[in-house]
Amino acid sequence: MGDYLIAKGATKAVKAMKKPKSGKVGSEVEGGKKASGIDKGFKLEKTILENGEIAYKSASGELVRSSKYLDEFGNIKWPEADGFIVDKFGNAIKYDANLKKGQIIDRYGNTGGRFTSPVDNGKLLDYNSRGLPYPESAKTYHQYEFTQDINIKTVRKAYDNLPSSIRDELDDAMKNYGFSLDDIANPQKGTIAEVFGSGGGTQIELGTTVNWYEKLSLIKEIK
């Protein structure tokens, strides 16, 4: 569901690396009184994109498809459980993605997010199945191919092969954002809940951001 960066990602404000400790992408101003539940201290801006899509600007500047996707402070109302469907106890239903060399994933948004979707036999998931709040044209589309199987052995080897300065940077990121090499080696996969008026697709939650998988040479961008 994108990042719940994104996060929360598809795709999605976030845990930038894993999940941030604080909690996972011409205008017309509708200020003053509350509009669609938006606090009067937040000025809701409506904009029309070049392709004719209507969007609303969140407090962070990200565009969403509906003002209903924003809380009274203008923040995107990210779903619980990182956008996965949940069991009767409210726990995300997900399992090991078991990613192999040559598999392709995609996402809308930059490399600062963890949420992706599989591209199986060249078939892309419909945008409306990804559970993303953004207009489709608001985020850039990217595809990545895994350069090797993803498991603890390959991840540790990739970590050991990093230049010392980059390895130190990754160590700091793991400490500050609470993720580990084990997390990187065990991406999770599951069905996207119905959020932001859409869902039902499949998302793969990486153990950290796409950017770190690239630095570790575990994936490469192909589109």
Number of C-alpha atoms within 10 A of each C-alpha: 40 35 34 32 27 33 32 32 34 37 34 32 25 26 24 24 27 29 26 17 12 7 13 28 28 7 13 12 12 15 15 13 13 15 16 13 14 22 17 15 13 20 21 27 19 21 17 13 14 8 7 8 13 15 22 26 24 22 17 11 12 17 23 24 21 18 22 18 19 23 18 19 16 23 18 24 16 27 16 16 14 27 32 29 20 18 9 6 6 10 12 19 15 18 12 13 18 13 21 14 13 13 17 23 23 25 30 29 24 18 16 24 36 38 37 32 27 23 18 11 8 8 8 12 18 10 16 19 21 32 28 32 31 24 18 15 12 17 16 11 13 16 18 22 19 20 16 16 18 20 18 15 13 15 23 15 11 16 19 12 13 15 10 11 9 15 17 12 12 20 15 12 18 17 11 13 16 16 17 16 18 14 18 22 23 20 22 20 23 22 21 29 26 20 23 21 15 17 24 20 22 22 34 30 32 22 23 28 26 24 17 21 20 16 16 22 17 20 25 18 14 11 9
